Amino acid sequence: MSRKRLSIEIAGSLTGISNSQRAPKEWVTTWLSVLAEVPSGPSMSVDVETGNSDNGGLSFRCADLSTLLNDLAVTATTTLDGDLSASATSVDVIDASALSASGRVWVGGECIAYSGKSTNTLTGCTRGALGTDAAPHDDASDVFASNPTIFGRRCVVRWYDDTDTSYASGWTRFVGVIDGISWADGFYVLNVLSPAQLVLDQKLFSGAPFVRGKLGAKLSAGSDLEIDADNLATLKSAIDTRGYAHLRISDEIVEIRHLLYPRRTAEITAYTAPSTLTTDYPEAWRVGQRVDLTDSAGVVKAESVTITAITSTTITASGIPSTYSHAAGDLISANYTGGVRAGRVKRGVFDTLAVDIDAGEEFTELRVMEGDALTDILLPALCSRSGDGSFGLASGAYDILPSGWGLALPSRYFDLDGLLEIARSGRSGWRRYLFSEGVAVADLISWLALSSGSAIFFNEAGQLTAKLWGDLFPLDAGAQTINAGFATRPPQITAGTAQIRNRLEVLCDFDPIDDDSTHTIFADVAESIPRYGQRVWTIEDPGLRSDASLSVIQGVLAGILLARSLPYPMISVPVRLVDGIDWRPGDVVQVNLDHAPNIAGSRGVAGFFRITSVQPNDAQGEIDLSLWYMGSAARLGYIAPSAIVATVDDTKVSVQTGATSRFAPQDLADSAVLHDGTGTDDVDWFAVGDLVEFHDASALGTVATAEIVSISYGSDFFAVNAVPGWLAAGDFVRLAPYDDWTAAPPSTDEHRRGVFLALAEGTPPTIDGEDPYFWGL
């Protein structure tokens, strides 16, 4: 690494840190050549057992940071005059006299460049300058003429080649967030965290407090719903954004689709101190009800007073301050009461029982998230800011949740294509979560990672990404090959029973009231249990439903279980740090170390492995990798569900029943099929999106290919995109060979892998034709 130099650019700062003045620049204008040493790179790891990921940070020792720190603004120059949207190209401030005719200002975490100034308006604005993110800002927010802080700022760490005289580019080594500065042993120490360390522990759905209160009136069949609570405006906002909200009242869950809030208002026609209010229809109010006294415009004059008595003409209330002075038009307002008409109340949802519930019973808001675990739940939870579709990833496509529910992460923190691979593979599946309190980001991610068979983590670029776990198939290839030229030292190899799992228990169908699982799905690897004992892998995801979530998940997890049922070795090996090669958890690598000792008592370590952890040592030019052996399953891709053609009508192909063809099994694991069918008919083994081959029974060798576009399991037929003219009754249809699938993967590619594994249960995979117990285990 002697020819390499290191640079750090900090978002919002014109001054960067380097160990050379000639580093390539993205936005900084000045380098401080003060880096005193090269730190180890950022670590990344995933736990296959729990789905959790872990990321390390960096510490940079610097000779002197006084120039950078002295340039920071101490006080604001002015404040915003009005709210500022994230896309506005002009900025109104209270007083622009101290600002230059053109330049930059800093508001919140954003730097805004402007090209002109007209009185108190900055014009020609470029939002999100100097590597910051454009964001909305509230009226009266502080406006600084120079960067006020580096704490919490995103930073980009790059290696670059000092022999490249153009100094035009660098290799992004790490993207993190400045967490702190300390002084030790004569050096400044700049601490940088991975975004993961800031994001994973944060709570979702809790930025706006959950609404909790009591029933204001008895709830009976056909009656209106009346509720008392402090923060009903939050509930109304949720309904306005989503169209509905949910409340848990006693042992029942109700759905509401409208909220009258405040419940009612009435003019105060007279006031007799200290507590008597005269108004029309006092009987519309309740003793014990809390109200506000406001002026005619709704401005509160007396907050949270309590009604203690009601007559035919007056209301008596406690808590009215002595400073209250009645004026014409003053109102009594039910700001702590909301009402829902009976027609907008749905009782007993999510299989709860609707019964009469007395006034005074406590309720709590439930924030219900249901749909695809990735695209309908996780991404909206991470991306949503206000729910109006104006912020973040995919042009605001995931900004759909009410204000305070989501984390509002900018789009730069996502590898969307990598994450969507989970959905494209069909693994994300359907979930329903009922949250009565905030949930940690790490929990929501680990639930999806486990049940989808994925590694979900923040990569070295500071982006949340995903890699699919699973067994290897014919024609799979490693992202890199680790051979004697790549490994810097011999590997350390361990094998044992600690990592074996041969029984899968998936807890699902959680009761919406007591939060306990009411259903468990089991899968066993029968050959492994007698040899190694029962070793259970438990997956507990409160969003899983057996009737909607497991059609794909079960097959995927059964396949991963098969890969874990033997004591396959784990390897720790240091490899060379090479420009442009990023090692990430979940990546498949091919190991070919002919001279390394193996645990079979001979030499030669070869095969496919998945990376579980990455620990760089940049100063030594090395990266320590932890690898998990993946037994290649050479025969799985050749198992092809087949059927015999019964009739052909245009593009509709009917096939024989299993009872006639004898192809479909009559007793099989539930996890094998891709849908809710029984699997006992041949058509059950096909799915929309499958690539299939037609074989002419009268002229063997005549073959045509097609893709299934629709299917009817109950009627034993499917439609395809093209039918050969020779296709007739008695011809064969089968799943296309695996190499066709890898050349142009259809939508069911990952589904099919689960099917192959389910069909192959009981047949241990070989390792390039060798006995599966080649490793001497």
Secondary structure, DSSP 8 states (H G I E B T S, - for coil): -TTEEEEEEETT-SEEEESSTT---SS-SEEEE-B-S------EEE-TTT--EEE--EEEEES--HHHHHTS--S-SEEBSS-B-TT-S-EEBS--TTS-SSEEEEETTEEEEESEEETTEEES-EEEETT-----B-TT-EEBSS----TT-EEEEEEEETT-TT----EEEEEEEEEEEEEETTEEEEEEE-HHHHHTTSEES-SS---EEEESS-B-TT--EEEEES-HHHHHHHHHHHS-EEEEETTEEEEES--BSSS-EEEEEEEETTTEEEES-GGGS-TT-EEEEE-TT--EEEEEEEEEEE-SSEEEEE---TT----TT-EEE-TTEEEE-GGGEE-S-TT-----B-TT-EEEEEEEEEEEIIIIIIHHHHH-SSSSS-SSHHHHTT--S-TTTS----GGGB-HHHHHHHHHTT-S-EEEEEESS-EEHHHHHHHHHHHHTEEEEE-TTS-EEEEE-----TT---SEEEETTTBSS--EEE--STT---EEEEEEEE-TTT--EEEEEEEE-TTTHHHH---EEEEE-TT--TTTTHHHHHHHHHHHHHHHSS---EEEEEEE--TT----TT-EEEEEEEEEE-TTSSEEEEEEEEEEEEEEEGGGTEEEEEEEEE---TTGGG---EEEEEEEETTEEEE--HHHH--S-SS--GGGSSSSS-S-SGGGG--TT-EEEEE-TTSTT-EEEEEEEEEETTTTEEEES---TT--TT-EEEE--HHHHHHS--TTHHHHHHHHHHHTTTS---BTTB-TTTT--
